[in-house]
């Protein structure tokens, strides 16, 4: 089980490490992560071995406080809004700061005034007034110690428990200064009684009350700036939480009643009027209106909603009246899940943070040891113990590891918050770090590269039938079907504002639908709706298929009147996003369960070279493993349930926000706006965040590396460099502030790719179907009247239009050829002849022009088909011999030769002399038993 906790009392990374170690030691705890910046803790534990009480007790025993965090998005959670907590912390810190600075300023005047020529009251001046001055300084330092006594209670408690933290360093340093000041005061009073002016003068200039007070005041100043910065880093979550209204209007017994949002239950009818913000997720049951969904999608254009459509909490009804049934409330709403994702991401640690944790875990004990050793060394070198004490206090104060503890969580907090504002949700800090290292991107096709929704793209009408008429007839029949392709056709017709007609006798079968419309019997579907396909129709259908589209045939009263094309439109931003990925040196792959032809067509349009088609879900996961085995860091982007295994397997999984809950749950990054180019933006944000973390760690480390030796007096004998404890305190405070300030620079991050203006709209929403009017495509019967024989010949070697003309000329010279249409693009020729042509004649004519025949297909059968019963064929060689003999006869087209039943079927023109068939077969050594007409 996974639970989140609020932790109190932590002041530095040593504190967070102490809490982590304490909770990790509880039996049953599997994983624990403590966030210093948010004062939060996430624990994974086995509830059969431990529970909340044991975890909270472990934190308490470690010297801190803990309580369970309320579910994100719930009313109770709003009462402990992290932003409100940060504001409260800043207000308390402000009070402490004002008191500290007020008394410390007066104290500084008494202590330092005479050095800069400032006059003091006579009673405090001179050698004899020094004891009174010292006593006054002591009394002024007490309020500063009192308001900041937390440093002492926490610091010495953790020191006693052998887990010292930042407060321990401050407590030791300021206590040492206060105690030495008291010692000096007593020595001054003793010297005054003895008349020892030399001793009195010595200790009057070595009081440390001012240092003790200023250490506390300056550290409090740094903590105040730090708490204000924390408030800014929690803006993303707090602004999201503020979008949920406190009240909701519920319909009970026919009356509108205002209730707290926490009282709304699943199934309640919630009333929304213009200007109302949706309090929970639900479905419209009455009314309609326009909703501003920018809080979730970022799109400012209102979306029309009507009965049966879903509404999400935090969206704003800008116009209309709606009654909706609540489906998800409290922490189950879409907004609450977003808040939860952001909160969890900022509560986790990036792997790079472990370095800081390891260092800070041993840092404080090491610093205390350095302070003691430095003091001893200076005393052994003959310096006074007062000088040694000043060195030790400076080392303790300047070494506070706040900057180390804040370096990572501040950047993660601001980075994830900025991502959330732009529709990019990171589920963990590790995802941010891993995403930066990705060098291979694997994309699912449907719903990721494409919109995932079939759309009507082409309307091709034949003859006198207009495209609008064709689409009207087809859509009128299709509107009674719930098939996705039917839905696409109907939407396409409505996009063109066509008025659909009533259809009767509707029948839906596998591969086609039919019905009566406008006095015609209409059939729409695949090839099953036509008896045969002529060359031109086949060429059109193949051309559509090569573009990744699904061709559908429309037949009216058994006559083909046109073609419709359906495709899953490519997202408007796919090509731009993929080009940007490749420009960054990333290897892009596309995986799909679709056929190879469609996959290649889509890949070509968006610029993807690496394609795997007809893959099963397990195969997608295998491809990811294959790339990982090559040493690549893989990002998988998908939207469906079948993508979940590969999303989990990948180094980073990204889910398109419009996808399934399973895919989102399995992903590390969620793209809420369903835009592929947000993959590029997420990668850019990851890089900026990690760069910021490295900058923070560098300054935190370099500050301590330089600061500690200077404070220890390493450069004192050579250059006279030494740090006064007050200066050390100021430097320590400012180091923390500088780290947080640097992290806040991420608030200015902007996406590298921006919406071109179409938002997340798909081609289905932005493009109208292409209408095309072609000359009438003849049916098989019509074609036979024009020319008895039609052949499709595949040709290799044609490079330009001159080649096509040469082939056309060669074919039209063959006796019996009526026309020859040569296509350079499709590398074929459609030949119409008035009698049968042998493959050998056609092949020889083309070869004479130095081109190669790759295929020879009979498209249109002749008027008569003869069945020849042959005896003596024993093997495939026999079949080839018979086929060759028959093909050499003028006017004969070989349709088939069967070894199994010993029958050859050939096409011949009317009035053909069948005796011509017998001799060539017998010359090959076989016997003709009979020749019969089939049709």
N, C-alpha and C positions, 0 to 999 in steps of 0.2 A: 504494500500500500504506500501511496505517496501523499505526504502532507506538507503544508507550508506553515511556517511559524514567524511571528514577529519576535525579535530578540532585542532586549534593552540592555544598556550599560556598556556596549562596545564602543571603543574610541580609536582603535588602530587595528592593523592587520594581525598583530600578536593576539589581540582579543578574539578575532574571528578564528584564528588557528586554535586557540584554547577551547573555544566552543565546539569546533569541529572534532577535536580530539576527544573531548568529553562525551559527545553524542556518539561518535564512532565506536567508543568503548562499550556502549550499551548492547547487550546480547540481542540479536535479531535485527539490528540496524545494518542494512546492506550498503547504503550510500548516503552521504550527507554533504551539503554544500551551503556555506554561510556567505552572505553578501554584506560586506561592511557598509557600503554606501546606502543600501536600503534597510539595514538593520533587520534582515530577514534570513530565514533558514529553510531549506528544502530537504526533507528526509524521506528516503525509501526504506521501508522496514517490513519485516514479517510480523503481521499482527497476531500470529499464533504464539510468538515468542516475546513480544513487548508491546507497549501501548503508549498513548499520548502522555500519561502521567509519568512514566519512567523517563521519557525523553525530556520532558519539561524539568523533572527533578535533576537530571544530569546537568542541564544548563544552569539551574539554580546552584547546584553544588560547585560549579565552576566559577561562581561569583557573578552571574548575570541573571536576567529575567527572560521568560519566554511564555508565549501563549499562542494558541492556534489562530492562524489567519483565516478570516472569513472568505467564503467563495467569491471569486471575482465577479463583479457586476451585480451582486446582491445588495439590498438596502443596507444590510449590516456592514458590508464591505465599504459602502460609501461613508459610513460613520467613522471608519478608520482609513480614510483616503490617505495614501502616502504623501500627497501634496499638502493636505491639512496637517499631517503629522510633522512634515518638514517645516511648515510655517510656524507651528507651535514651538518646535525646537528652536527656530530662529528667534522667536519672541523671547523665550526664556534666556537664550544666549545674549540677546540684546540687553536685558536687564543686568545680567552678570557683567557684561562688558562695560556698561555705563558706570556701574559702581566701581569696578576695578580701575577704569581709566581716571575717574574723578579723584580717588584717594591716591592712586599711583602718581598722578600729575603733581599733587601737593607734595607728596613724598619726594619726588625728583627735585622740586624747587628747594626743599630743605637740605637735600643731600648734595646736589650739584650746583646750587645757586652761587655759593661763595667762589666756586672755581671760575665762574664767568662774570664775577663782579656784581652779582645781585645782593643787595643788602638784606640781612635777616633781623628780626627783632633782637633787641640788645640782650634779652634774657637767654637767647640761643646763640649769641655770638661769642667768639673768642674761646680760649681754652676752658675757662671756667663754665661757660654756657654749653659746652659740648655734651655733657651728660643729659641736660634737659633736651637738647636737640635730638640726641640718640633715643631717649625715651619717647619723645613725640613721634619720631620715625617708626618706632615699634608699634605704637598705638594706631598710627595711620595704616600700617601694614596689616593689622589684624582684620579689618573689614574685607580687605582683598582676599586674605586667606579664607575667611568665613564663607563668602559667596562662592568661592571656588573650591570648597572643601571636598567636593566630589573627587577631585584629582587625588586627594590624600587617602580617602576611604577605599576607593577602587584600587589605587596604585599599591598601597601597602598590603591590601587583601590578596591581590594577585601575586605580589612578591612573596608573601607568606606561603602561598600555595605553590611556590616555585614555578610560576608561569608569568613572569613580569611582562608588562606591556608599556605603552607610551605613558600612561598615567603614573606608572612606577618611576619612570625616568624624571618626570616633572616633579613628582612628590619627593623623590630623593634629593633632587637639585634644589628645590625651593626650601625644603626642610633643612638641608645643610646650610643654606644661606641664612634662614631665620635663626637656627641654633647658634651659628657663629656670631650673628648680630647680638643675640642675647649674651653670649660669652663676652663679646667686646664691651657690651653695656656694663656688665658686672665688673670687668677689668677697669673700665673708666671710673666707675664709682669707687672702686678700691684705690685706684691711683689718686683720685681727688682727695680721699681721706688721708692718704699718705703724703700728699703734696708732691707726687711724682708727675710733674708736668710732661716729661718726655714720653712716658707710657700713655698718659692721657691723650697727648697729641697723636701718638702712633695709632691708637685704636679709634680715635675720632675720624681718621681718614681710612679706616678699614672696616666700616660698617657695611653689611650686606642686606639690610632691610629693603633698601630700594631695589636691589637686584631680585630679591625674592618676590616682591610685589610686581615688578615689571615683567618677570618671567611668567607669572600667572596671568597678568593683564594681556601681554602680547600673544600668549598661546590662546587665550580666550578670544582675542581679536581674530586670530587665524581660524579658530573653530567657528566663529560667527560667519566669516566670509565663506567658509566651507559649507555651513548649514544652508546659507542662501543659495549656494551653487547646487546643493542637493535638491533644493526646491525646484530649480530650473530643469534639472535632469528628469524629474518625475512628471513634467508637463504632459507628455504623451499619454500616460495612463490616466492622469487626473482629468484631462480634457475629454477623453473617451467616456470616463465614468460620469462626467457631468452632463452627458447627452441624454441620460435616462431620466425622465421626469419623476418627481416624487409622488405624484398623484395620477390616478387613472379614473375615467368615467366608465362605470360598468352598468349594463342594463339588467335590472333585477325586477321581476314581476311587472315588466312593461315600463318601469320607471328608471330614469338615469340617476345613478348614485355615485358620488365621488368617494373613492377609497384609496388608501395607500397602495403603491405599486406592489408592496410585499404581500398584500392581501389578494391580489389577482391570482386565480387558479386556472389550470388547464381546463378548457371548455367554457370559460366565462365569455360573454359577449361584451367586447369593449367598443365604446362609441368614440369616433374620431371626427372632429369638425375642423374646418379650415384653420390652420395655424397650430393644430395639435401635433405634438411629437408622439410617435408610437411608443408605448411603454413596454410592450412585450412582443414576442414573435407571434404571428397568427395568420389566418386565412380570411379573406374578405367573404362575407356571407350576404352582405347587402350593400348597395350603393357603389359608387366609383369615385375616383379622384386622382389628382396628380401628386406624386410624392417626390420630394427631394431626397435622394439617397446618397448624397455626397459624403455623408458621415461614414458610410461603409465602402462606397465604390469610388469616390473622388470625382464622379461625374456630376456637374452642376445642373444639367438639363433634367427637369422633372420627368418621371416615368409614369405613364398612365396605368392605373390598376383598376381591375374590375372583379366581379364575383369569381371566386375560385382561385384567385392569384394570392401569392404569399406576401406578407409584410414583415419587415424586420424592425426590432427595437432600435430607437434613436433616430429613425428616418422621420421626415417632417411632411405632413399633409399640407401642401401649399394651396390646394383648391379641391372642393368637393365635400361630400359627406360619406363616411364609411362605417359600417358595423363589421367587426371582425371577431372570429372565434380564436381565443388564445390557444396556442399549441405548445409554446415553450415559454417558461417564466423563470425569473431569478437567474441563477448561474447557468441555465441551459440555453439562453438566447444566443443568437449569433454574435451580438456585441460582447456578451460576457465571455464567449469563447475566444474572441479576439483579444480582450483584455487579459484573459488567462494566458494566452500564448505569449503576449508581450511581457507579462509579469514573470512567467517561467523562464523566458529567455534572459531577462535581466537578473534572475536569481541564480543562474548557472555560471560556471567558470569556464573560460577558454583555457586550453592547455597551456598557453603562454603565461597565464596567471599563476601556474604552479611554481614557476621559478621564483616569483615574488613571494609566494607563500612559504616556500622552503627557506628563502633568505630571511624573511621577517620572523619566522619561527625560532631562529637561533640568534637573531639580530640583537634583541634587547639584552639577553644574558651576556652576549659578547661585548656590548657597549659598556655595561656595568663593569665588566672585567677590565676593559681598556681604561675606564675612568680611574679605577683603583690602582692599576699598574702605573698609569701616568702620574698620579699623585705621589706614589711611592718613589718612582724614579726621580722626580724633581726634588723631593726631600733628600734623597740620597746624594743628589748633585749639590746639596748645600743650600737650596732655596728654602724659604720659610714655609711653614705648614699652611699659612694663610694663602700663599701663592699657589701651593699644590692643591688646596681646596678649591680655589677659583678655577684652576685647570680642570679638575674633576667635574665641577658643576657645569662648566661650559661644554664638556664632552657629553655629559648626560643630556643636557637640554637640546643641543644641536642635532642629536642623533635620533630623535623620535621618528619612527618609521611610518608616519602617516602617509607621506607621499607614495611610498611603495604600496601601501594597502589600497590607495585610491586610484592608482595608475590604470588598472584594468577595469574595475567596475564602473568608473565614471564614463569611460569611452564606450563600454558595452551598453550602458544605460542610454546615453545620448544617441548612439548609433541605432539601437533597436527602436528607440522612440522616433527617430527620423525616418526609419524604414516604415514604421507603422503609419506615419502620416502620408507616405507615398504608396500605401497598399502592399508593402513587403513585410511579411511577418517572419521573424527568425524564431524558431522554437527553442534554440539554445545558443549559448555563447560559442560552443564548440562548432556549431554550424557556420558561424561568422568566420571563424579562423580557417575551417576546412574549405570553405567556398573560395577563399583567396588562392588556394593551391590547385584548384581544378584545372586540368588541361585537356579534358575530353568531356563533351556534352552529348548525352543521348536523349533524343526527343521521341516521344510517342507521336504518331501522326494524327490520329483522329482525336479531336478535342484539344490538341496542343498546337501542332503546325496548322491544322485546319480547325474550322469552327465546331465540328462535331455534329452539325445539323445539315441534312441534305437540302439542297436548294436547286430550283429550276434555273438552268443557265442558257439553254438554247431552245428555240421553237422553229423548226424547219418545215415549212408547208410546201406541198407539191401541187403543180398545175394551177388551177383556178381557185383553189382553196386558199383563203387569206390566213396568215399566221394567227391573227386574233380569233378567227372563226375556229381554227384547229384547236387552239388552247381552250376556248370556251367549251367546245364539245367534250374535250378530254377532262377538263376540270369539273364540268357538270356531273360527269359520271364518277370521277374520282372523289368528289366531296363526300360520298357515302362510305368511303373506306377510311380506316384509321392507320393504314400502312404509312410509314415515314415517307416513302416516295410519293404516295398520293397526297399527303400533307404538303409536300414541297410543291407539287403541281398546283394545288389550290391556292397556296400562298403566292405563287408566281402570278396566277391569274388576277388575284386581288391587288397585287402590286401594280398591275397595269389598269386597275379600275374596271375590269371586265365584269359584266353582269352574268352570273351563272344561271343556267336553266334547270328545270326539273327533269330528273331522269327516272325512268321506271325499269322494272325487271332487272334490278341490279344483281349481278352475280360476281362473287370474288373467288378466284381459283389460284392455285399455285402458279405464279408467274404472270398473271393477267387478271384484268377485271373487264366486265362488259355490262352494257345496259342500253336502253332505248332513250334517245335524246333528239328532240327536234325532228322527229320522223325518221331518224336513222338509227341503225343498230351499230353502236360504237364499241370497239374493243381496244384496250390499251395494255401493252405489256411487252414482254421480251419476244424473241423470235417465234414463240409458240403461237402468236396471233396471226402469222403469215404462213402460207403454204410453201413458199420459196422466196429466195432473195436474189434480185438481179444485181449485176455488177455495180451499177451506180449507187444503189441503196447500200450495198455492202461496203462500198468505199466510204460513203458518208458515215455509216455506223462505226466502221473501223477507225476513221479519223477522230470521231468523238471519244472512242475508247482510248485511243493513243494520248488524248489530252487528259485522261484520268476521269472521264465522265461515263455515266451509265446511259446508253441509248435505249429509248422506249419507242415502240412502233404504235402508230395510231391508225386504225382501220375503220372505215365507214362503209357499211353494206358490202363487206368483203373486198373493198378496194383500199389499198394503202394510200393515205392522204398526207402523211407527214411523219416526222420524227420529233421526239422531245428528248432533251438531255438533262440528266440530274447529276449534280456533283456536290461533294462536301467542300464548300468554298474555303480557300486558304485565308487565314487571318490576315487582315491588312498590314499588320506589323511583322509578320513572320519573316519575310525576305530581309527587311531592314535589321531585325534582331540577329538573324543567322549570319548576315554579312559582318555585323559588329563582332560577333563571337569569333568568327574566322580571322578578322583583322587583329584580334588579340592573341592569335596563335593557337586557338583552341580547335581541337579536332571534333567536328560535328557529325553525329550519326542520327539516322532516322529509322525507327523500328515500327512495323505495322503488321497487323494480321491480314491486311488486304492483299490482293493479287499483285504480282510483280509489275504488270503493265501500269496499273494505277499508281503504285508506289513510286515507280520511276518517273512518271509524269509529274507528280506532285513535287518530288525531290528536284527535278530539273527546273521547275518554276521558282523554287526558293533558293536554289544554288547549293543543295546538299549533294555531295559526291558519294558518301558512305551510306548505303541503304540495305536494310534487311527486311524482306517482305515475307508474308505468310508465316509469321512467327507466332507461336503460342506464348501465353504468359510465362511459362517456365523458361522458354527460349529467350525471352527478353532479359530475364535475370541471368541467364547463362552468358549472354552477350556482355553484360556489365562485368561479370566475373572474368570473362576473356580479356577485356580491356584492362582490368585491374591486374591481371596476371602479366600484362605487358609493362607494368610499372606506372600506369596512368592513374591520376586522381579523377574519378568519374562523378559528374553531375547528371542525375537522371531527372527528366521533366516529364510528368504525366498527369492524367486526370481521372483515370478509371480504376475500378476495383482490380482489373487485371494488371495494373501498373504497380500495385502495392508491393509485391515481392521484389521487384527491381528497384523501387524507391528505397526500400529498406537495405538492400544489398549495396547500393551505390554509396560512395563516400559522402555525398550530399544528395538528398532527394528533395525535389521542388515540385509542389502540387499546384496546378492551375486552380484558382479559387472557386471557379464554377464547377469543379469536378465533384467526385463523391466524397462523403465523409471518411470513408476508409482510406482513400488516397491522401487526404489532408492529414489524417491521423498518423499515417506512415511516413510523412514527409518531414524534412528538417526546415524547409522554407515554404511558406504559403504565399502565392501570388494572388492577392485578394481581387485584383482588378482583371484577372484572366487575360493578361497581356503578356505575350511571349517576350517582348523587349524588356520586361521587368526582370528577366533572368540576367540581362546585361547590367541593369541598374543595381540589382542585388549584388552582383559580383563587384561592381564599382564601389558600392557602399561598404562591402566587406573589406576591400583593399584600403579604403580611407580609414575605416575603424581600426584595422590592424596597424596601419602606419601611425595612427594617433597613439595607440597603446605602446608601440615601440618607442615613440618620442617620449611619452610619459615615463616609461621605465628607464630610459636613458637619463633623463634629467633627475629622476629620483636616485638612481645609483650614483651618477656623477656628483650629485650634491653631497651625498654622504661620503663618497670616496675622497672628495676635496675637503669637506667641512670637518670631518673627524680629525685628520692630522693637524689642521690649523688650530682647532680647539685644544688638542692635546699639547700644543706648543712645540711641534716638531720643527717649525721654522723660526722659533723665538730667538735662539742663539745666533742664527745666521742673518735674519732680516728684522728681528724684533717684532715679528707678527704674533699676535695673540688675540683671542676673542673674549671680550667681556661677556658674562652670562646673559646680560640683557640683549646684546647684539645677537648672540646665539639663539635666543628665544625668538627674536624677530625673524631671523633667517629661517628657522624651522617652520614657523607659521606660514611664511610667505612661500615656502617650497610646496606645501600642501595646496595653497591657493593657486599657485601657478599650474600645478598638475590638473586641477579641476577646471581652471580657466581654459587650458589647452584643449581639454576634452569637449568643452562647450563650443569650441570652434566647429565641431561637427554639426551643430544646429544649422549652420549655413550651407551644408551639403545639398547639392541639387542633382537630380537624375541626369545621366549623360544622354539618355534617349527620352524624348518627350512625345506625347500624343500628337499625331499629325493633324488632328481635328476630327477624326472618326471615332475617337475614344476607343472603347472595346467593341465597337460594332463590327459585325462580320459582313462579308460580302453579300450574304443573303439580305441584309438590311440596307445595304448601300447601293447594290447593283440591280437593275431591272433585267429580266430575261432578254437575251438577244433574239430578235425576230428576223427570220430569213425567208425569202420567197424564191423558190427554185422552179425551173421548168418541170413539167410533170414527169415523174419517174415511172416508167412503164412497168406493169406487172409482167409476169412470165408470159401470159397469153398475148398481151400486147406486143411483147418483144419478139415473139415468134412470128407475128405478122410482119414485123419490120425486117427481120432477118432470122433465118432458121437456126443459125448456129452462132453462139457467143462464147468466146474463150478468154480466159485471163492468163496472161503469160508473165512470169517473173523474169526480170532482166537485170543482170549485173554488168557494171562497167560504164554506164551513162554518167557523164560528168557535167554536161551543160545542155542548153536548149538545142544546140547544133546536133548533139548526139541523139536527142529525142526525135528531131526531124529526120535524121538518117534512118532510125529504126522505123518510124512511121512510114517513110517512103518505101522501105524494103518490104514491110508487111502488106502495104496496099498494092504492091506489084504481084502478090500471090494470086493466082486465078481463083475467083470466087469470093475474095475479100471485098466487102462492101465499104467498111470503114475501120480505122484503127486509131484509138485514143491512147496516146502514150503519156504516162505521168513520170516526170523526173523525180518528183518528191517521193512517191511511193514505189518507184523502181519497178513499174509494171506497165503492161499494155492490155487494153480491152479490145478484142478483135471481133467484129461482126462479119459473118460470111453467109452467103446464100446456099452453100452446101458444106458438107463436112470437110474439115482440114485435118491432115495427119500431123502429128507432133513433129515428125521428122522434117516435113516441108517447112513448117514454121521455124524450127530450130536452125535449119540450114540457111534460111533467109536472113535470120538475125546474126548467125555466126559469120556470114559473108561480110557483114559490116563490122566485124571484130568485137562483137558483144556476146555475152554468155547467157544462155537460158537457164534459170534456176528452178522454174516450175512451169507446169502446163496444166491448166484446170479448165474443165468443161463447165461453164456457168449455166448455159441454156441448152437443154437437151433437144435433139431434133424431133421431127414429127413422128418417126417410127422407131421402135426398139425391137430388135430381133434377138431371140434366144437360140444359141447354137449349142447342141449337145455334142460333145467331143469325147472320143474314146482314145485311151493310150497315154494320157497325161499322168505322170508318176511323181513328179517333184516340182519344185519351184523353177527349176531351169526350163521345164516343159512349159510352165505358165508364161515365162518370159518369151520363149520362142513363139508361142501362139500369139501373144500380145503384139510382138514385133511384126509378125506376118500379117495380122489383121490391120494394124496401124498403117502399113505400107499401101493399103488399097484406097484409092481416091474415093472420097465421099463417106468413108467409114470412120466413126468415132468409137473407140473402145471404151465401154463404160466399166466393165469388170470381167475378170476371168477367174473362175473358182475351181481350185484343185479338188475341193471336197466333193462337189456334185458334178464336176466335169462339164460345167456350163459357162459359156462366154456370152456376155450381153454387149451388143453393139448398136449404135445409132446410125440410121441410114436415111437418105432423103426419099421422098415419094417416088415410086416407079423404079427403085433400085433393083438391078438384076442380081438376085441372091446367089446365082450360080458362081458369081465372082468370088464368093467367100470360101467355097469348097477347095479349089485348087491350091491356093497358098498354104492352107492348113495341112493338106495331104502331102505337099512337098516337104513339110517339116517332119513327116513320118507319123502323123496322127490321122484318125478316121472321123469324118463328120457323120454322126448318126442321124441328126435331124436339124432343121432350121424352122423356127416358129416365130410368128409375130406376137409381141407382148401387148402392144397398145395400138 
